[in-house]
Amino acid sequence: MKRLLLLVVLCSLSLSRCESKVVPYDYSATIECLKIPLKPQYNGGIIVNPDLRDGGSLGWQPFGNAKVDFRKIGNHKFVVARDRKQPYDSVSQKVYLEKGLLYTFSAWLQVSKGKAPVKAVFKKNGEYKHAGSVVAESKCWSMLKGGLTVDESGPAELYFESEDTTVEIWVDSVSLQPFTQEEWNSHHEQSIQKERKRTVKIRAVNSKGEPIPKATISIEQRKLGFPFGCEVEKNILGNKAYQNWFTQRFTVTTFANEMKWYSTEVVRGKEDYSTADAMLRFFKQHGVAVRGHNILWNDPKYQPRWVNSLSGNDLYNAVKRRVFSVVSRYKGQLAGWDVVNENLHFSFFENKMGPKASYNIFKMAQAFDPTTTKFMNEYNTLEESRDSDSSPARYLQKLRELRSIRVCGNISLGIGLESHFKTPNIPYMRSALDTLAATGLPIWLTEVDVEAPPNVQAKYFEQVLREGHAHPQVKGIVTWSGYSPSGCYRMCLTDGNFKNLPTGDVVDKLLQEWGGFRRQTTGVTDADGYFEASLFHGDYDLKIDHPLTNSKASHSFKLTSDVSSSQTQPSSFVFRV
């Protein structure tokens, strides 16, 4: 027995040592341009001389044909790439990257004049991995945060790239931190415990207020607190099997087409909201929230046909009428509005109405419904580090413009990220979320799907959903995978008989983990009448059985993340049985 006890103690100590070595993830990002850069995250990780304080040029060398200087202003040292003739003329450092590790990257950058986009690139075996980008400025330092993985281990070279060859690139406080998959998963668990769950202490007492030991506690989660859903089309109306499959799982939805302008006003002046109205009624009856998608779409391919020929005041009046019509009709009934869909990639309304078109449309929407959150909604911000049109830096530029709107108070903005993935770069996804989270605005993943070979599609889908759900600033997820007889957009969750496909099994697996399907937690009270459990946010039903009198009690309670909310119950409950 003593030998067994010693073994347990040794194992416990060993586990503690292993756990202490796990490097916690730093979710912080800075979106302000600072006079002096902050210290490198993780003390630079595997970067040598990350803040240029050790031996001047140690670890750093020219890349391409750039000239490299090591400069100092006051006590601040940094490296400069000058006399650049090609975008890739820069400063670099050689590193060794390992397959199976997830790398988070950050650096502070400045350019010698004006503003210029700068990318962080890793050259490896003739291939170029883009870790992230930022719009760098002169006279202050901007933080670039990114990430990457590699398909095989080997040496690589980090460098910085800018299409503007007239600027010098200044670099400081560089960090490249590797994590194992186990460490990455532990970050999820830590974040979920902090952001998605609360510890609840329930005490059972009798009519005299005396504790009841050994009372049986049964807690059933009636509804998820975290909004998780799936897009739908009108074929759900009248399809009982689809309705049952859907409402058993999801708490939020988006209509794929039915609220869009090309659906509600096919002929100018003849509006028809009957389908959208019917869908909204159905989901209200089942307690499923609806995201408004969308007021307008900036892609020229997706306009009502009659709109393309309009211009000037005629177009402006048609746009204003559309915004007023759809926003006022559904005022106060939606979980948010995608206002000008994909207005970083496309510019239909800017081309016809001037550079402030999106700004003015957001302003109209705010005037007609001040309380509903207005979202930008864009693709490739998380999915593709090479897409400079919708990088986190570009997204932030547009957000800053929109945040200046003052109509009926400050505009209520949200960050919509479509999340149409192919092969996910999970470290880049997390870093992009970190950067956007620094705004303090709510983030939603609005159209999640994965276009990938069948043998990896479900795996990638699960990776994306887990990463989104665990991030502290992500407030909801909608997948773009609703069933349609004519075929799903990129990915289905179920077949026509509403039997799950592998991606649907992923959804069910995660729902089971997150408290879906009326998940139950059971136990018995201790000698003082207490029972303690860690529960996901949501709505709960509680049953308590007295161990001696066979009397029973039933109660309901709600757990939310907002401790200041009037609906939030304290984490300690006392119930009489």
N, C-alpha and C positions, 0 to 999 in steps of 0.2 A: 504493500500500500504506500509506504514511504517512497519507494522507488518510482511508483506511478505519479505521485504528487510532485516529486522532483522533476520528472519528465515534463509534466504539464507546465510547471513554473519556467523551465528552460525554454520550452516552446513559446510560451507567452513572451518571455524576454526577447527571444529571437524575432518574433513577429513585430514587437514594438520597435526594434532596431530597423527592421525592413521598412516598416511604415514611416519611420522618421526620415528615411532617405527619399521619400516621394517628394518631388519638387512641386509645390503648389502652383497653380496657374495664375498668372497675373492678367485679369480681365481689363485692366485700365488702359485707356488710350487718351491722348491729348489732341483736341481738334483746334485749339488756339495756336496762333503763331507766336512763339516766345522769344524774348531777347536772348536768353541763355537756355540751351537744351537741358532736359532732365537727364539724370544718370541713366546709363544703359540698363534695361530690364535684365534680371537674372545675372547682374554683374557682367553682362556680355555673353554668357553661356560659353560656347566653344570659340568665340571670336578672340583673337589675340590682340591685345592693346586696343580694347573697344572704345575707350575715350581719349586715345592719343596721349596718355600721360606717361606711358612706359617707353622710354627710349626713342621718342620721336617717331621715326619711320618704321619701327618694329612691326612686322606683320603686314604692312601695306606697301603696294607697288603700283606702278602705272598699268593701265589696261588700254590696248590700242596704241595710239600715238599721242596720248595726252601727256602734258607736263604735270608733274605732281609737286605741290608745295605743302610744307607743314607749317602752319601759321599759329599765332598766339595773339589773343586780344585780352589784356589783363591776365587773369589766371586761366583763361579758357583756351585750350588747344584743339585744333581740328585739322583735317586734311582737305586739300583743294585740288581738283582736276581742272586745268586751264589749257588754253590753246587747243581746244577741241575742234577737230575737223569732221568727225563722224559721230553719229548719235552714241555709239558705244565707247568713244574715247572717254576714259574715266579712271577711277582709282579702284583697286581690287584687293581681295585677300583670298588665299587658297585655303580650302577647308576639305574635310573628309565627311561625306554623307553616307549614312547607313540605311539600307533597305529595312523597312519595318518600323522605323522611327518616325515620329511626327514632329516637324520643326516649326517653331514659331519664331518669327523674325521681326525686328524693329530697327529703325535708324532715324536719326534726326538730320534733316537736309535743309540747305539754303542755296539759292542761286545768286549770282552777282548782280543781276538787274531784273526788274519786273517780276513776272511770274512764269513758271514753266513746269509742265508735268515731268516728273522723274520716276523711273521704274527701278526696282531692285531685281536683278537677274542673276541666276546661277547657271553658268556654262558647265555642262558635264557631257563628256563623250560626244561633242559636237551638237548636242541638243541644248535648248535654252529654256530653263524653267523660270517663269515670271512669278516672283513671290509677292508682289504688290506694288502700288504706286501712290504718289501724293502730288498735289500741286504745290511745288516749293515756291517760296517768295524770297525777295531780297530784304535785307535788314532784320530778318527774324527767322527762327528755326521752326520747321514743320516736322511732325512725327509721321513716319511711314510705318504702318504695321501690316504684316503679311504672314505667309506661311507656305509650306510645301512638304511634299513627300517625294521619294525617288523610287524607281522601279528596280534598281540594283545598286549595290554599294560601290563606292569609288571616290576618287578625288574630284573636286569641283572648284570653280572659281566664282566668287561673288563680285559683281560689279554693278555700277549704276549707269542708267541710260537716259538720255533726253534728246528728243528730236531737235530741240533748239540748240544748235552748236555754237551760238554766239554767247552762251552763258557759261560761267564757271559753275561747277558742282561742288558745294561744300558739304562735308560729311563728318558726323560726330555721333557718339553714343550708340554704337552698333551692337546688336545682340542677335545671336542665333542659338536658341535653346532647344535641344532634343528631348522628346518624351517617348517612353515606351507606350504601347497600347494599353497596358495595365494602368500606367499613370494617367493616361488620357481618360480612361474609364473612371478612375477614382475622382477626377475633376468633375465628371458628370454627377457622380454620387454625392459629392460634397455640395455642389451647387443645388441639386434637387432637394437635398435635406434642408438647405437654407431657404431656398426660394419657393419650393412647391409643396412643402410639408410643414406640419406643426405637431409638436408633442402635446398630446391631450391627456389630462389626468382626470379620471372620473371617480367620484366617490359615491358609494351607495349607503344610504342611511335609512333608519326606520322612522316611524312617526315621532319618536322622541328626539330625533337627531343623532342617535347612536349609530356607530359604524356597523355595517353588515359584512362580516368576513365570508369568504367562499361563495359570494353571490356570482351567478353566471352572467357574463356580459357578452352581448352580441351586437356588433356595430356593422351596419350595412351602408355602403356608399351609394346613395340614390342618384347622384349626379356629379360628374367631374367638375372641378373648379376651373381647370385649365381648358380654355376653348380649343377643341380639336374637332375638325370636320372634313367635309369632302364637297366638292362642287357637284352640282346636279343640273340636269336639263328637264324640260317639261314632261319627258316620258315617265317621270316618277308619279305624275298625277294619274290616279286610277289604277296604278300597278301595285296591288296590295303586297305582293311578295317583296318588291323593291322597297316599298315604304317600311315594311317590318325590318328588313335587313338594315336599312339606313338608320332608322330611329333607335334601334337597339344600341347603336355605336356612337353616333355623333351628336355634338351639341351646337354646331355652327355649320353654315353652308354658304355657298356663293352660287348664284345662277349664272350658268355659262354664257347665255345669250339673251335671256328673256327680258332683262332690264336695259339692254343696250339700245342706242338710238336707232340702229338699223332694224331692230325688232319692233319697237314701239311706234315708229312713225315712218312706215314704208313709203307712204304717199304724204307729201307735205300737207300739213294741216289736219291730217286724219290720224289722231293718236289712238292707240289700242293697248291698254295696260291689262287686259283681261287675264292673260296667261300669267304674267308676273303677280297680279293680285291674287289669283287662285293659289299659286305656289306659296306666296307669303302667308296666306291664311292657313294653309296646311301646316307649315312649319311653326307658326305661332301656336297652333293647337297642340303641337308635340313638344313645345318648349325648346325649339331649335332656333338659335339666333341666325340672322341673315346679314351678310356683308353686301353692301350696295356696289354692284359692278356692272357697268361703270357709267359715269355721267357723260363723258366724252372720251374718244380714243384718238390719239394723235397720229395714228398710222393712216395714211391716205387710202389704203386698201379697204378699210373697215368703216366707211362713211355710208349713210344712206345715199343712194344713187343721185338723188336730186340735189344733194348738198354740194357735190363737186363743181357744179356750174355757178354757184353763188360766189359773190365777192362783195367787198365794201360793206356798207350799212345793211345790205340785204343779208349777208352772212352773219354779221354781228347780231342782228335782230333774231335770226333763226337760232343762233347759239344761246342767246339770252333766254329765249322762250323755252328752249329745251332744258336748260339748267333750272329755270323756275318750275317747269312742269314736273320733272321727275323728282327734284329735291323736295319741293313743297308737298308732293303727293305722299312721299314716304317719310316725311319729317318725323323724327323721334321714334321711328320704328326699326331702324337698322343699326347694326354693330359698327358701321363705318361706311365711308364712301371712297371708292377709287375715283378720283376727280378727273384728271386728264391722264388716261392710261398711257404708259410708256412714253412720257414726254422728254426723256433723255435720248432715246434712240430715234424718235420721229418728231416732225415739226409741221404737220399739216396746218394747224391753226396759226402757228407763228408765221409761216410762209404767206398766209392769206390775211392775217389780222395784225401782224407786227410782232416784235420780239417779246412784248409783255402779254401775249395772248394767254398763256397758261396762268400767269399771275392773276390776270383779270377774271379768268374762269373760276379759280380758287376763291377769289374775292366775292364773286357772285354767289357761289355755293355757301360761303360763310354767312353772307347776308340773309339767305333764304332759310338756313338751318344752322344757327350758331353752335349748337351743342354736340351734334354728331361729329365724330373725328373724321377729318379729311386726309386721305392717304395719297401720297405718291405711290405708284405701283410700277415696278421696273424689273427687267430680267438681266441676268449676268452680273449683277452686283456681288452676289455670292458665288455664282457658278463658274465664272470665267475671269481669271486674273488678267488676261490679255485684252479684255474689252475696255478700252479707255473711255468709251462713251458713257458707261454707267458704273464706273469705278466708285468705291466709297467716297473718294475725293470729289468726283463730279456730282454725286448724289448730294453731298453736303453743300456744294455751291448752290444748287437749286433750292435746297431746304432753307438756306440762309435768306435767299430772296423771298421765299414764301412766308417765312416767319415774321417778316416786316409788315404783313397785312394786319391792319387794325380796323376791323368791322365788328360791331357788337362785342367789343373787347378783343383780346388776343385770339388769333385763329387757333383752333384745336387741330394740330397736325399729327399724323402718324406715318410710320415708315413701312411701306409695303414692298416685300421682296418676293418675286414670283417663284424663284427656286426651281427652274426647269433644268435639272442636272443631266449630265452624261456620265463622266467619271468624276465623282466628287473629290475636290481637294479640300479635305476636312480642316486642316490647319488654317488654310486661307479663309474658309468659310467662317471659322470662329473669329479670326482676327478682323474680318470685315464687319462682323456683328459687333465686336468690341468697339471699333471705330464709330459706327453709327450709334451705338449705345451711349457714347459720350454726349450725345445731344440731350439725353434724358427723355426722349420721345418714345412712345410705345412702338415696338417692332412686331410685325406679323409676317410669317411666311405664308404667302397668299395662294400659291398655285403649285404646290410641291408635286413633282413627278420625276421619274428617271427614265431616260431613253438609253438603254444598254442591253447587251445580249441577255437572253433569258437566264443563263446560269449565274449572272451576277446582279441582275436588276433588283431583286428583293434585298440582297445584301446591301447594295448601295442605298436603296430606299430607307432601310432601317438606320444606316449611318446618319443620313441627313435628318431624319425625324428625331433621333436621339440627340444629335447636336443642337437642333433647334429647341427642343423641349428643355434641355438642361441650361440653356443660356439665360442668365438672369434678366435680360431686358426683353426677351421674346415673350409676348403676351398672348399669342394664339397661333395656331397652325391650321391651314386648310389645304388639303391635297387636291390636285386637278386630275381626278381619276374616277369620276362618276360613270356609271354604266350607261351606255347608249347602244341601241340596236344597230346603229350604223357604224359603230366602232368608237372606242375611246380616243382622246386626243393623242396621247403617247403611251398611256398605261392604264389598265383596268385593275380594279381590286377584286372583281367578281365576274363570273360568267353569266350567261342569260338565264340560268336557273338559280342564280344568286347563291352559288357555292363559291367559296373563296378561291382565288388564285393565290400563288405564293406571296404576292404583294399584299393581298387581303389578310393572309395569315400573319404577316408582319404587323398590320394594324391591330389585329386581335391580340397578338402577343403583347404589344405595348399597352393596349387598353387594360389588359389584365394586370400589368405592372403598375399602371397609373391610377387604378381604382375603378375602371369601367366594369361593365357587366354585373353591377351590383355586388361588387367585391365585399366579402365579409371578413371581419376581424373579431376573434372570440377569445375569451379568457375568463379568469375568476379574480375576484377582489382579494387583496391581501388582508392581514390581520386587522388593519386599520380601515378596511373598506375601500381601499384604492385599487384602481386598475389604470395602467398607463400604456399608451400606444402612440406611435408616430404615424400620422395619417396625412394623406394628400389633401389639399384644399378641395372643398366640395360640400355637398349637402348630404347629411347622414340621418339614418334612423337608428335608434338605440333601443334595445330590449334588455331588461334586467330581471332575472329570476331569483327570488329569495330561496336560500338553500333549505330552510326549515318550514316555512309557512306555505310554500308553493304560490305565494302571491307574486304578481308580475307587474312591471311598469314599462311603459313605452314613452319615448321622448324623441324629439328631433333637434338637430343643431346644425350649424353652418360654420365652416372654417374658410377664411379668406386670407389673402396675403396682406391686405391693407389693415394693419392693426388699428388705424384711426377710424375705420369705417364703422358706422352705427350698426351695420348688420353683423359685424364680427363679434363672435362670442369670445369670452376669455378662454384661455387654454385649460382652465380648471372648471369642472362642473360638479355640482352636488345634486343628486337625485334621490327623492324619497321613494321607498318601495313599500 
